[in-house]
Amino acid sequence: MQADIDRFMRDRREYERMERMTRMMEQQNRDRNQDRDRDNPPPSRSYIPEPRFEASGPIHSLYMEITMEHPYWTDCRMEWDAPSFNSSYPSTEDYLNDYREMTDELYELARGLMTLLSPESPEQHIGKGADSTGSKNAGDLSVRDAAGEIRKFKELFDAGIITEEEFTAKKHQLLGI
């Protein structure tokens, strides 16, 4: 993909160079002919199309599927168009930043929906991207959240508000044991 972008950028530079040359020549002709021929039309200009980067990205769409064990709602699949390259000034760095931003937003959306629909349900990552960096970071966050929750329940247990059985059950639920 980078070779295609480099080729496009060479074409783009050549196009911009030709446009500058054409404008300079037009300006020179205008200056020369300003007083001589006011009635004659300017010479016709050849049309050079602006190059466009039309290659699609490696990923065409992203989707999220939520499966629920509920009598009315079984599953929900949502699909989004993946980021694309800028057709005038493509950059792999910009594409990757857009991709990361979009996947992070979708992951947060999925977590929010899951928390809204069923706060106690565990996260399951299915597919090739299941062991990606974003998933590991989210796993670290959920471990920290679970540790904080366990501390809260430990304080309740120490204060005598809940029993040892309730504390143990909640701890197992939070740890997924």
URHU-V365046 format. One record per residue. N is the residue number from 0. RES is the residue in one small letter. NEAR is the number of other C-alpha atoms within 10 Angstrom. Layout:
BEGIN
<<N | RES | NEAR> <N | RES | NEAR>>
END
This chain:
BEGIN
<<0 | m | 11> <1 | q | 10> <2 | a | 8> <3 | d | 12> <4 | i | 17> <5 | d | 13> <6 | r | 11> <7 | f | 20> <8 | m | 19> <9 | r | 12> <10 | d | 15> <11 | r | 18> <12 | r | 12> <13 | e | 13> <14 | y | 16> <15 | e | 14> <16 | r | 11> <17 | m | 13> <18 | e | 15> <19 | r | 12> <20 | m | 12> <21 | t | 14> <22 | r | 11> <23 | m | 12> <24 | m | 12> <25 | e | 15> <26 | q | 12> <27 | q | 12> <28 | n | 13> <29 | r | 14> <30 | d | 11> <31 | r | 11> <32 | n | 13> <33 | q | 10> <34 | d | 8> <35 | r | 10> <36 | d | 11> <37 | r | 9> <38 | d | 6> <39 | n | 8> <40 | p | 7> <41 | p | 12> <42 | p | 8> <43 | s | 6> <44 | r | 8> <45 | s | 7> <46 | y | 7> <47 | i | 9> <48 | p | 7> <49 | e | 11> <50 | p | 16> <51 | r | 15> <52 | f | 17> <53 | e | 13> <54 | a | 14> <55 | s | 14> <56 | g | 14> <57 | p | 10> <58 | i | 11> <59 | h | 11> <60 | s | 11> <61 | l | 15> <62 | y | 12> <63 | m | 14> <64 | e | 12> <65 | i | 13> <66 | t | 12> <67 | m | 14> <68 | e | 8> <69 | h | 8> <70 | p | 6> <71 | y | 7> <72 | w | 10> <73 | t | 10> <74 | d | 11> <75 | c | 10> <76 | r | 9> <77 | m | 9> <78 | e | 10> <79 | w | 12> <80 | d | 10> <81 | a | 18> <82 | p | 22> <83 | s | 19> <84 | f | 19> <85 | n | 16> <86 | s | 14> <87 | s | 14> <88 | y | 13> <89 | p | 21> <90 | s | 17> <91 | t | 14> <92 | e | 9> <93 | d | 15> <94 | y | 17> <95 | l | 14> <96 | n | 13> <97 | d | 16> <98 | y | 17> <99 | r | 14> <100 | e | 13> <101 | m | 16> <102 | t | 16> <103 | d | 14> <104 | e | 12> <105 | l | 16> <106 | y | 16> <107 | e | 13> <108 | l | 13> <109 | a | 16> <110 | r | 15> <111 | g | 13> <112 | l | 13> <113 | m | 18> <114 | t | 14> <115 | l | 10> <116 | l | 11> <117 | s | 11> <118 | p | 11> <119 | e | 11> <120 | s | 12> <121 | p | 13> <122 | e | 13> <123 | q | 7> <124 | h | 10> <125 | i | 9> <126 | g | 7> <127 | k | 7> <128 | g | 10> <129 | a | 12> <130 | d | 11> <131 | s | 10> <132 | t | 10> <133 | g | 15> <134 | s | 15> <135 | k | 12> <136 | n | 11> <137 | a | 15> <138 | g | 13> <139 | d | 12> <140 | l | 12> <141 | s | 16> <142 | v | 14> <143 | r | 12> <144 | d | 13> <145 | a | 17> <146 | a | 15> <147 | g | 12> <148 | e | 15> <149 | i | 20> <150 | r | 13> <151 | k | 13> <152 | f | 19> <153 | k | 19> <154 | e | 14> <155 | l | 15> <156 | f | 17> <157 | d | 13> <158 | a | 10> <159 | g | 10> <160 | i | 12> <161 | i | 14> <162 | t | 13> <163 | e | 14> <164 | e | 10> <165 | e | 13> <166 | f | 19> <167 | t | 15> <168 | a | 13> <169 | k | 16> <170 | k | 19> <171 | h | 12> <172 | q | 15> <173 | l | 19> <174 | l | 14> <175 | g | 10> <176 | i | 7>>
END
